[in-house]
Amino acid sequence: MALTTDQKAFFQEYGYLPYTRVLSDEEVAALRQRSEDIAEGRTTHVPSRYIQLEAAFRADAAPRIDTVRKMTQLCYFDDLFQAAAKKPEIVDVIEDLLGPNIKLYTDQLMMKPRYNGTVTDWHQDSPAWPFFVPQDHVTCWVALDDATVENGCMTVIPGSHKWGPVTREYKQRFIDDPEIAKPTPVELKAGHCMFHHGLNFHRTGANPTPNRRRGLALHYLHAETKYLGIADEESRLRTECEMPRGKFRFMPIRGKEFPGRV
Ligand SMILES: O=C(O)CCC(=O)C(=O)O
């Protein structure tokens, strides 16, 4: 057990858990450098379809890293990011929350660039990925820079996971309902992380500050999860790391794999 009884009870009650340091300063520095190398195009091992720019950014924004909104599937293409996703300090907690058989679905390095970082609006993760059943992801969100209210740290609605999936058209009514808890910002120092349940509502604000706010979201599944596949070929290729149909396996992290499952 990595979590204390109180920490586990907190996660179950509120659907998120602010946690401690999981990356050393050296690991944080190496991941920052790697994120910069990929964003700047100094390395080409991450295909460009996985690098998404902010829709609009200051005309004088430079270097290019300050225009990148997010980079995904890094754990599948990059050794340093993969090593981070496999760190026992993180996976031990995931095991406490999801059980012993664990796979990685995907990762998103949310760059929230200085001056240009835009809002990621309220959402629940699991319903965004309806091709998995059952819908019970757990995400570890690791700060690669200090994440503060000013530069767009994670903000959660405690206990929101208990209400199940809420469709987009009812989202605002749900959030405004007096019975629903008030949004709570989770500020984190670089190298520290938080965990959140796949049905927890969360958002991040804009980043108008001169400081970068990179956060690595690692999305884990239990290995018994069924993958229903993705009909749209473009979306499938993005999810399945550009592999031919039927060839892709989600990344084993710990424990057993199951035939016909992720
Ligand atoms: O880091 C962000 O800006 C958003 C992260 C997020 O929405 C997530 O981890 O699911």
PDBQT file of the ligand as one rigid body, heavy atoms in Angstrom, charges set to zero:
ROOT
HETATM    1  O1  LIG A 301      -3.293  20.339 -17.603  1.00  0.00    +0.000 OA
HETATM    2  C1  LIG A 301      -4.299  20.823 -18.119  1.00  0.00    +0.000 C 
HETATM    3  O2  LIG A 301      -4.297  21.973 -18.526  1.00  0.00    +0.000 OA
HETATM    4  C2  LIG A 301      -5.560  19.990 -18.270  1.00  0.00    +0.000 C 
HETATM    5  C3  LIG A 301      -5.391  18.596 -17.758  1.00  0.00    +0.000 C 
HETATM    6  C4  LIG A 301      -6.605  17.742 -17.873  1.00  0.00    +0.000 C 
HETATM    7  O3  LIG A 301      -7.660  18.186 -18.232  1.00  0.00    +0.000 OA
HETATM    8  C5  LIG A 301      -6.483  16.322 -17.516  1.00  0.00    +0.000 C 
HETATM    9  O4  LIG A 301      -5.451  15.898 -17.001  1.00  0.00    +0.000 OA
HETATM   10  O5  LIG A 301      -7.451  15.579 -17.768  1.00  0.00    +0.000 OA
ENDROOT
TORSDOF 0
